[in-house]
Amino acid sequence: MSRFGIICLAALLAVISCTREDPEIVLPEPAPVGMTLSAEGAEAEQAGGAVVLTVTSPVRPKVSAVPDWIAFKDGTFDNYQIKYAFSVSGNTTHKERVAVIKLTAEGLEPRNFTISQPGLTDTPPPGPVQDPDEWEDAATAVRNMGAGWNLGNTLDSNSGDCNHMWIEAWTGRSTRDYETAWGQPVTSRALIHMFKEAGFGAIRVPVTWYPHMGTITLHDSQKWDPVTGWTGSAVDPAWMARVKTVVDHVISEGMYCILNVHHDTGAADTAWLVAGDAGFEAAKARYQSLWEQIANTFKDYDEHLLFESYNEMLDPLDSWCFASYASSAHYDAQIANAAYWAINKYARLFTTTVRATGGNNVKRNLIVNTYGACSGDGTWNSHLTDPIASMAVPEAPGHVAVEIHSYWDASKFDSQKVEIDRLFSNIDTYLVKRLDVPVIIGEWGGGSGEDSDANVRFATYFSQKAKDAGVAAFWWMGLSDGADRSTPEWTMPRTKDAILKAYKNN
């Protein structure tokens, strides 16, 4: 072969060697253990648009519960993944829309994907829907609430001990850090929607404000050392915005919402609202400032939003319902009287402060609590009721309700039934008739988070008694708890049904 031929053959072999490669062998991914979503939810534009969800699963999932305002397009299941396309139509109403889409597969835990969509904004939602002069009074609102639930251990979470300010010391102090500090997830619209769909008419949103007011300075942020500085009363705008978002979730579902001041009271040494002369004088300027900020933030909200003055406020000795042991050696009549009159002063300051902010707050239904929110036999006396009577006719007559709390041991239901009957008799005699105010049981429960036969029997009876008495009753927490709130799903489905039975049979 000539030298030219050798060169050409070498060039040809080089070309062949460059273009002939072994094909890449693609191995399938190992099968996933469960179903995972690329996102828990998405917010579509008001004008509509496309939403894409990627699902990873060992078997092909099924999609259900897609509403008629969303067009669904299936995808190809390949290598344990599938993409679903959702085409959302425009929302021509002023109300936010929420779809909780179900994804199921045999042998796997079901998952939910939430698509929310805002409504038109040419009028400010949730704005006044009518002249406040035409608003329902407190008694009508309480009757209309139906069954209620507490969104507990969420926005009310806090460190709870000035010597152990662990949230402040060990987190970035974001709204999420506080909201999840006590084991609950960030509250979703889907959770509130689940309660609405089940038949609940109202949700109480407990909020602890002190960690978000002014500036808290730790002695050493790396140690469990006490607070050395707490100045100012301005509420952190990020925290107020988060509270507003949660309230909006409730209001947008057409439910009643109670917003309160929660663990700023109580037995913890972080509680700065104390029932006593000195306590009131020390706290009144800050308390007034707090309610001015809350009231101004929500002044345009309609009659479905109610304000609750304070939670379970105690005297300087942290006495729980001390009137119930007035004959014991622990009772101090002077402290008791001062505590009751201080409760009255806080209630009056609360009502006048909210009314002074104007707007819909002039006729907003307000709630004031008894001392410690107590409800035992020993609290039905003149020391308690006279001060409340004096503030129960504020600048807007008929727009104040009184709140108590009532916890029981469901396992002893048979022996406690007579006491439950007496509780509702006392409510009618000493509060509703004597003071001419409606009553809210802001917290109640059977002393256990178990979905037991005992809780079902107790909840059925107590809820029917509240319904018959025209009293709005809010179960404390456990109906959906912890990780179940993320799904969302019921932790106590049987107890939930027992609570709602009285209202569904109406």
C-alpha positions in Angstrom: 0.0 0.0 0.0 1.3 3.4 -0.9 2.1 6.0 1.8 -1.0 8.0 0.7 -3.2 4.9 1.1 -1.8 4.2 4.6 -2.6 7.8 5.6 -6.2 7.6 4.3 -6.8 4.3 6.0 -5.5 5.7 9.3 -7.8 8.7 8.9 -10.8 6.5 8.2 -10.1 4.3 11.3 -9.8 7.5 13.4 -13.2 8.7 12.2 -14.7 5.3 13.0 -13.2 5.2 16.4 -14.5 8.7 17.2 -18.1 8.0 16.1 -18.5 4.5 17.4 -19.2 4.6 21.1 -20.7 2.0 23.3 -24.3 3.0 24.1 -24.9 4.3 27.6 -26.7 1.8 29.8 -29.4 3.6 31.9 -30.3 1.6 35.0 -33.6 2.3 36.6 -33.6 4.1 39.9 -34.3 2.0 43.0 -38.0 2.0 43.9 -38.9 4.7 46.4 -40.4 3.6 49.7 -43.4 5.9 49.7 -45.1 8.6 47.7 -43.5 12.1 47.7 -44.6 15.3 46.1 -42.5 18.1 44.6 -44.6 20.5 46.7 -47.4 20.4 49.2 -49.3 23.0 47.5 -49.3 25.9 45.0 -51.0 29.2 44.6 -52.5 30.0 41.2 -52.9 33.5 39.8 -56.4 35.1 40.1 -56.5 35.1 36.3 -55.8 31.4 36.1 -52.8 29.5 34.9 -50.9 26.2 34.9 -49.7 24.3 37.9 -47.4 21.3 37.5 -46.9 18.6 40.2 -44.2 15.9 40.1 -44.9 12.8 42.1 -42.4 10.1 43.0 -44.0 6.7 43.9 -43.2 3.0 43.7 -46.6 2.5 41.9 -48.7 4.8 39.7 -50.8 7.1 41.8 -54.5 8.0 41.2 -55.8 11.5 41.3 -59.2 12.5 42.7 -61.2 15.3 44.2 -60.3 17.7 41.3 -63.0 20.5 41.3 -64.7 21.7 38.1 -62.6 25.0 38.1 -59.4 23.0 37.5 -58.8 20.9 34.4 -56.5 17.9 35.0 -54.1 16.3 32.6 -52.6 13.0 33.3 -48.9 12.2 32.7 -46.6 9.3 31.8 -45.4 7.2 34.7 -41.8 6.5 34.0 -38.9 5.4 36.3 -41.2 5.9 39.4 -42.1 9.5 38.5 -45.1 11.2 36.9 -45.9 14.8 36.2 -49.5 16.0 36.5 -50.7 19.3 34.9 -53.5 21.3 36.4 -55.0 24.1 34.4 -56.7 26.6 36.7 -59.5 28.8 35.4 -59.8 32.5 36.3 -61.6 33.3 39.6 -64.3 35.8 39.0 -65.5 36.0 42.6 -64.1 38.0 45.5 -63.6 34.8 47.6 -60.4 32.7 47.6 -60.8 29.2 46.2 -59.0 26.2 47.6 -58.8 22.7 46.2 -57.5 19.8 48.2 -56.6 17.2 45.6 -56.2 13.6 46.7 -53.4 11.3 45.5 -53.7 7.6 46.4 -51.9 4.4 45.5 -52.5 0.9 46.8 -50.4 0.1 49.9 -49.2 3.7 50.3 -50.2 6.5 52.6 -52.5 9.0 50.7 -51.2 12.5 50.1 -52.9 15.8 49.4 -51.9 18.6 47.1 -53.5 22.0 47.7 -54.1 24.6 45.0 -55.3 27.9 46.3 -56.4 30.9 44.2 -57.1 34.5 45.3 -60.3 36.2 44.2 -60.8 39.6 42.7 -59.3 42.5 44.6 -61.3 45.5 43.4 -62.8 45.6 46.9 -60.6 44.9 49.9 -61.3 41.5 51.4 -62.4 40.8 54.0 -64.0 44.3 54.1 -67.2 45.4 55.7 -70.1 43.5 54.1 -72.7 45.7 55.7 -73.2 48.7 57.9 -71.9 47.8 61.4 -75.2 49.2 62.8 -76.8 46.2 61.1 -74.4 43.6 62.5 -75.6 40.7 64.6 -75.2 41.2 68.3 -73.0 38.9 70.4 -75.9 36.6 71.4 -76.8 36.0 67.8 -73.2 35.4 66.9 -72.7 32.9 69.7 -75.8 31.0 68.5 -74.6 31.0 64.9 -71.1 29.7 65.6 -72.1 26.1 66.0 -69.3 23.8 67.0 -65.8 25.4 67.5 -62.2 24.2 67.7 -58.9 25.7 69.1 -55.9 26.0 66.8 -53.7 25.4 69.9 -50.0 25.1 70.5 -49.4 27.0 67.3 -49.3 30.8 67.3 -49.5 30.6 71.1 -46.2 28.8 71.4 -43.5 30.5 73.5 -40.5 29.7 75.7 -42.6 30.1 78.9 -39.8 30.6 81.4 -37.6 33.7 81.8 -34.8 31.5 82.9 -35.0 29.3 79.9 -35.8 31.4 76.9 -34.9 28.5 74.6 -36.7 29.7 71.4 -35.0 33.1 71.6 -31.6 31.5 72.4 -31.5 28.6 69.9 -33.5 29.6 66.8 -33.5 32.4 64.3 -36.8 33.6 65.9 -38.7 33.5 62.6 -42.4 33.2 62.6 -42.0 29.5 61.6 -39.7 28.9 64.6 -42.3 30.0 67.0 -45.3 28.5 65.2 -43.7 25.0 65.1 -41.9 25.2 68.5 -44.5 23.1 70.4 -44.7 20.3 67.8 -47.3 21.6 65.4 -46.8 22.3 61.7 -47.2 25.6 60.0 -51.0 26.2 59.7 -52.3 25.7 56.2 -55.6 26.8 54.5 -56.2 23.1 53.8 -56.4 22.3 57.5 -59.0 25.1 58.1 -60.9 23.9 55.1 -61.1 20.4 56.5 -62.8 21.7 59.6 -65.2 23.8 57.6 -66.1 20.9 55.4 -66.7 18.7 58.4 -69.3 21.1 59.8 -67.4 23.3 62.3 -68.5 26.9 62.3 -65.8 28.7 64.3 -62.1 28.5 65.2 -60.4 30.2 68.1 -56.9 31.3 67.3 -54.8 31.6 70.5 -51.8 34.0 70.1 -49.0 34.7 72.5 -47.7 38.2 71.8 -44.9 39.0 74.3 -42.0 37.4 72.4 -42.9 39.6 69.4 -43.4 42.9 71.2 -40.5 45.4 71.5 -37.0 43.8 72.0 -36.1 40.9 74.1 -32.4 40.7 75.0 -30.8 37.6 76.5 -27.9 37.8 79.0 -26.0 35.3 76.8 -27.7 34.0 73.7 -25.7 30.7 73.9 -26.8 29.8 77.5 -30.1 29.3 79.4 -29.7 32.6 81.1 -32.6 34.9 82.0 -33.8 37.8 80.0 -32.0 41.0 80.9 -33.8 43.4 78.7 -37.4 43.7 77.4 -38.2 47.1 76.0 -40.9 48.6 73.8 -44.4 47.4 72.9 -44.4 47.6 69.0 -45.5 44.2 67.6 -43.1 42.7 65.0 -44.6 43.4 61.6 -43.7 39.9 60.4 -45.5 38.3 63.3 -48.6 40.5 62.8 -48.6 39.5 59.2 -48.5 35.8 60.0 -51.3 36.2 62.5 -53.3 38.0 59.8 -52.7 35.2 57.3 -54.0 32.6 59.7 -57.1 34.7 60.6 -57.6 35.2 56.8 -57.6 31.4 56.4 -60.5 31.1 58.8 -62.5 34.2 57.6 -62.1 33.1 54.0 -63.8 29.8 54.8 -66.8 31.8 56.0 -66.2 30.7 59.6 -66.2 32.8 62.8 -62.7 33.5 64.2 -61.8 34.4 67.7 -58.4 36.1 68.1 -57.0 36.5 71.5 -54.1 37.4 73.9 -53.2 34.0 75.2 -50.0 32.9 77.2 -49.3 36.6 78.1 -51.4 35.5 81.1 -51.2 32.4 83.3 -48.8 30.9 85.8 -45.6 31.1 83.9 -43.1 33.8 85.0 -43.3 35.2 81.4 -46.9 36.2 82.0 -47.0 40.0 82.2 -50.7 40.4 82.6 -51.5 39.8 86.2 -54.8 40.3 88.1 -54.0 42.7 90.9 -53.7 46.5 91.5 -49.9 46.6 91.0 -50.0 44.2 88.1 -52.6 46.3 86.3 -50.7 49.6 86.8 -47.5 48.0 85.5 -49.1 46.5 82.4 -51.9 48.9 81.4 -49.9 51.1 78.9 -48.4 48.1 77.2 -51.7 46.2 77.1 -53.5 49.2 75.6 -50.8 49.6 73.0 -51.1 45.9 72.1 -54.8 46.0 71.5 -54.5 49.3 69.6 -52.2 47.5 67.2 -54.3 44.4 66.9 -57.6 46.4 66.5 -56.1 48.7 63.8 -54.8 45.8 61.8 -58.2 44.1 61.7 -60.5 47.1 61.9 -62.0 46.5 58.4 -62.9 42.9 59.0 -66.5 41.9 59.2 -68.6 40.5 62.0 -67.1 37.0 61.7 -64.0 38.2 63.6 -64.3 38.5 67.4 -61.6 39.8 69.8 -61.0 38.0 73.1 -59.4 40.3 75.8 -57.1 37.9 77.6 -56.9 34.2 78.3 -56.6 32.7 81.9 -55.4 35.7 83.9 -54.3 34.9 87.5 -53.5 36.9 90.7 -49.9 37.6 91.8 -49.9 34.2 93.6 -51.0 32.3 90.5 -54.1 31.1 92.3 -56.3 28.9 90.1 -59.9 29.7 90.8 -59.3 30.5 94.4 -62.9 31.3 95.1 -63.6 27.6 95.0 -61.7 27.1 98.2 -62.8 30.3 100.0 -63.1 28.3 103.3 -59.5 27.0 103.2 -56.4 28.4 104.7 -55.1 29.3 101.3 -57.8 31.9 100.7 -57.0 35.6 101.1 -60.1 37.7 100.7 -58.1 40.9 100.0 -56.1 39.3 97.2 -59.3 37.8 95.8 -61.2 41.0 95.7 -58.2 42.9 94.2 -57.9 40.2 91.5 -61.5 40.4 90.5 -61.5 44.1 90.3 -58.3 44.1 88.3 -60.0 41.7 85.8 -62.7 44.3 85.5 -60.2 47.1 84.9 -58.5 45.0 82.1 -61.9 44.3 80.6 -62.9 47.9 80.6 -59.5 49.0 79.1 -59.8 46.4 76.4 -63.3 47.4 75.3 -62.7 51.1 75.3 -59.3 50.7 73.5 -60.8 48.6 70.7 -63.9 50.8 70.3 -61.7 53.9 70.0 -59.9 52.6 66.9 -63.1 53.1 64.9 -64.1 51.3 61.7 -65.9 48.1 62.3 -64.4 47.9 65.8 -67.1 50.2 67.0 -69.7 47.4 66.9 -67.4 44.4 66.8 -68.4 41.6 69.2 -65.9 41.4 72.0 -65.2 38.7 74.6 -64.0 39.1 78.2 -63.0 36.2 80.4 -63.8 35.4 84.1 -60.9 35.2 86.5 -58.7 32.4 85.3 -61.6 31.6 82.8 -62.8 29.5 85.8 -66.2 27.8 85.8 -66.4 25.8 89.0 -69.2 26.2 91.6 -67.1 28.5 93.8 -66.7 31.1 91.1 -70.5 31.9 90.9 -70.4 34.7 93.5 -70.7 38.4 93.8 -67.0 39.0 93.8 -66.8 37.6 90.3 -70.1 38.7 88.8 -70.4 42.2 90.0 -67.2 43.5 88.3 -68.1 41.7 85.1 -71.6 43.2 85.3 -70.2 46.7 85.5 -68.2 46.3 82.3 -70.7 44.1 80.4 -72.5 47.2 79.1 -69.8 48.9 77.1 -70.1 51.7 74.5 -71.8 49.2 72.2 -74.6 47.5 74.2 -75.2 43.9 73.2 -71.8 43.3 71.6 -69.9 41.7 74.5 -69.8 38.0 75.5 -68.3 36.3 78.6 -65.9 33.3 78.3 -65.2 30.5 80.6 -63.2 27.2 80.2 -64.4 23.7 81.2 -62.2 20.6 81.4 -63.4 17.2 82.5 -62.2 13.6 83.0 -64.0 11.7 80.3 -63.2 8.4 82.0 -65.4 9.5 84.9 -68.3 10.7 82.7 -71.0 8.7 84.4 -70.3 10.2 87.8 -69.7 13.7 86.3 -72.9 14.0 84.3 -74.7 15.7 87.2 -71.9 18.2 87.6 -72.0 19.0 83.8 -75.7 19.6 84.2 -75.0 21.9 87.1 -72.4 23.8 85.1 -74.9 24.7 82.4 -77.5 25.6 85.0 -75.1 28.0 86.6 -74.2 29.5 83.3 -77.8 30.2 82.6 -78.5 31.6 86.1 -75.5 33.6 87.0 -74.2 34.7 83.6 -76.8 34.6 80.8 -79.8 35.8 82.9 -78.1 37.8 85.6 -75.7 39.7 83.4 -77.7 39.5 80.2 -74.7 38.4 78.2 -74.1 35.3 76.0 -71.5 32.8 77.0 -68.7 31.1 75.2 -66.8 28.0 76.5 -63.6 28.9 74.9 -61.9 25.7 75.8 -63.3 22.3 76.8 -62.2 18.7 76.6 -62.2 15.3 78.2 -58.6 15.3 79.6 -57.2 13.0 76.9 -56.1 13.2 73.3 -57.3 9.6 72.8 -60.2 8.9 70.4 -61.7 6.6 73.1 -65.2 5.4 73.8 -65.1 7.6 76.9 -64.3 10.7 75.0 -66.9 10.0 72.4 -69.6 9.5 75.1 -68.5 12.7 77.0 -68.2 14.8 73.8 -71.6 13.7 72.6 -73.3 14.7 75.9 -71.4 18.0 76.5 -71.8 19.2 72.9 -75.5 18.6 73.0 -75.8 20.5 76.3 -73.9 23.4 74.8 -76.1 23.4 71.7 -79.3 23.3 73.8 -78.1 26.1 76.0 -77.1 28.4 73.1 -73.5 28.3 74.3 -70.7 28.2 71.8 -68.1 25.6 72.8 -64.6 25.3 71.4 -62.8 21.9 71.8 -59.1 22.3 72.8 -56.7 21.1 70.1 -56.5 17.3 69.8 -59.1 16.7 67.0 -56.3 17.2 64.5 -52.9 17.2 66.1 -49.2 17.1 65.2 -48.3 15.6 61.8 -52.0 15.0 61.1 -52.4 18.7 60.6 -50.0 18.6 57.7 -51.9 16.0 55.7 -54.5 17.2 56.9 -56.5 14.5 58.6 -58.3 13.7 61.8 -56.5 12.5 64.9 -59.8 12.0 66.8 -62.3 11.3 64.0 -64.9 9.6 66.3 -64.7 12.4 68.9 -65.0 14.9 66.1 -68.2 13.2 64.9 -69.6 13.1 68.4 -69.1 16.9 68.8 -70.8 17.6 65.5 -73.7 15.2 66.1 -75.8 17.8 68.0 -75.5 20.3 65.2 -76.0 17.9 62.3 -79.2 16.6 63.9 -80.6 20.1 64.1 
